[in-house]
Amino acid sequence: MLFRCIKSEIIKLKRSGIVPVLIIIPLIAVFMGTGNYYMNIGVLQNKWYSLWTQVSLFYSYFFFPASIALICSYLCKLEHENSNWNKILAAPIKRRNIIISKLVSATILICFLQIMVAIFYIIGGKIVGLDSNIPKELIQWISLGAVTGISVAAVQLFISMNVKNFAVPVGISVCLSILGLRFVMAEMAFSIPYSLVIYSMSALKPGGFGGDVIAKILITAFLFTVIFALIENIILKRKDV
């Protein structure tokens, strides 16, 4: 039943036309970051690492969380129409399967987003003439960003499941991203998923993390994801049919 739920969610996303949007969004973020790097190339002399600070400045602060919010809003849009929540909850489907299927679908698109931003980052670097080796930390930045992005998706699914308006969850994600940046600046990056994303993608200080920090990031992201998934499960169980 779980796999059928996941398949249903993926079909829904294919029909939504969201994939082209998820290509354009990281492209815009990288374009803005690369442009900012090029205009300040005399000051930003750490080549690929400096370029990453500029790309992630736009991407992890705003575009990435907003994209995740957009994905989650799409995943819940159909359910909010024509009392479809009632039909789904009346069906012989376990509540946790509904949540897991949406989270898995969001995870697939989050990974897609991360692959796109990595590709565009490399292309952007080549365009501005960076001929040194691409940072080996790129895989770490992208991978940790994907994992922490899943914890953001858990929060956004919680919001989107309970807010019928399509745009409101996206606006909330922007506000939470601003709050997340404040937490990072205050060295409290592990406080909420939105600050964890910024920190894990090395937006403020590019470089690799040690094994202990990576473990802490992964455990914290996992806990955030599980906590919000459990809350969603409880709410769905109590939801009137």
Secondary structure as the mmCIF struct_conf table of DSSP 4:
data_model
#
loop_
_struct_conf.conf_type_id
_struct_conf.id
_struct_conf.beg_label_comp_id
_struct_conf.beg_label_asym_id
_struct_conf.beg_label_seq_id
_struct_conf.end_label_comp_id
_struct_conf.end_label_asym_id
_struct_conf.end_label_seq_id
HELX_RH_AL_P HELX_RH_AL_P1 LEU A 2 SER A 16
TURN_TY1_P TURN_TY1_P1 GLY A 17 GLY A 17
HELX_RH_AL_P HELX_RH_AL_P2 ILE A 18 MET A 39
TURN_TY1_P TURN_TY1_P2 ASN A 40 VAL A 43
BEND BEND1 ASN A 46 ASN A 46
HELX_RH_AL_P HELX_RH_AL_P3 LYS A 47 PHE A 58
HELX_RH_PI_P HELX_RH_PI_P1 TYR A 59 PHE A 63
HELX_RH_AL_P HELX_RH_AL_P4 PHE A 64 HIS A 80
BEND BEND2 GLU A 81 GLU A 81
TURN_TY1_P TURN_TY1_P3 ASN A 82 SER A 83
HELX_RH_AL_P HELX_RH_AL_P5 ASN A 84 ALA A 90
BEND BEND3 ALA A 91 PRO A 92
HELX_RH_AL_P HELX_RH_AL_P6 ARG A 95 ILE A 127
TURN_TY1_P TURN_TY1_P4 VAL A 128 GLY A 129
BEND BEND4 SER A 132 SER A 132
HELX_LH_PP_P HELX_LH_PP_P1 ASN A 133 PRO A 135
TURN_TY1_P TURN_TY1_P5 LYS A 136 LYS A 136
HELX_RH_AL_P HELX_RH_AL_P7 GLU A 137 ASN A 162
BEND BEND5 PHE A 166 ALA A 167
HELX_RH_AL_P HELX_RH_AL_P8 VAL A 168 MET A 185
TURN_TY1_P TURN_TY1_P6 ALA A 186 GLU A 187
TURN_TY1_P TURN_TY1_P7 ALA A 189 PHE A 190
BEND BEND6 SER A 191 ILE A 192
HELX_RH_AL_P HELX_RH_AL_P9 PRO A 193 SER A 200
TURN_TY1_P TURN_TY1_P8 MET A 201 SER A 202
BEND BEND7 ALA A 203 LYS A 205
BEND BEND8 GLY A 207 GLY A 207
HELX_LH_PP_P HELX_LH_PP_P2 GLY A 208 GLY A 210
HELX_RH_AL_P HELX_RH_AL_P10 GLY A 211 ARG A 238
BEND BEND9 LYS A 239 LYS A 239
#
